[in-house]
Amino acid sequence: MTEPLRERLRALPDFPSDLPHFDPAQAPDDAAELFVQWLDEALAAGVHQPHAATLSTAGPTGHVTARTLILKDLVDGQWVFAGARSTRKGVDLAANPSAALTFYWPTRGRQIRITGEVEELDSAVAAADWAARPAVTEPSNPDWAAWALQPSEIEFWQARADRQHVRHWYRFGG
């Protein structure tokens, strides 16, 4: 390595110059509606796996962990995801139901961060999700759970080439 990592990192390109324009004054009152709009735009722009998000949790020890997962649904303002209860994710959520879900689409210069409380959904939701998984060989998995994140805050972030990034928040509850 001939140059310090800091210099190499600073020399990397930022965002593309042809980023979409976002005017928060034109945003819908419903955060879920704006999410679906941005998701559809990401799909139309060829973003790979725009339904992938990073879920951050803090478990019994308070240590924060994160992992990438797939959004399964958005129902009644709740972001739904699934996984095994026995994984770090499941253990963390059982101990501390607070979490953050972050979608990041760098080619669009967009990020959506959703924070709030997570609740485990009815076992029928988990069973239906398990059955819909590709290449499932077992008819059921009692360890499989589906969770819904009920947001207390959602931040939509749009990068700008001049680094005057645009943020738009939705806040819920007290």
Secondary structure as GFF3:
##gff-version 3
##sequence-region A 1 174
A	DSSP	alpha_helix	5	11	.	.	.	ID=ss1
A	DSSP	three_ten_helix	24	26	.	.	.	ID=ss2
A	DSSP	alpha_helix	31	44	.	.	.	ID=ss3
A	DSSP	beta_strand	52	58	.	.	.	ID=ss4
A	DSSP	beta_strand	64	70	.	.	.	ID=ss5
A	DSSP	beta_strand	73	75	.	.	.	ID=ss6
A	DSSP	beta_strand	78	84	.	.	.	ID=ss7
A	DSSP	alpha_helix	88	95	.	.	.	ID=ss8
A	DSSP	beta_strand	98	105	.	.	.	ID=ss9
A	DSSP	three_ten_helix	106	108	.	.	.	ID=ss10
A	DSSP	beta_strand	110	120	.	.	.	ID=ss11
A	DSSP	alpha_helix	123	132	.	.	.	ID=ss12
A	DSSP	beta_strand	144	158	.	.	.	ID=ss13
A	DSSP	beta_strand	166	171	.	.	.	ID=ss14
###
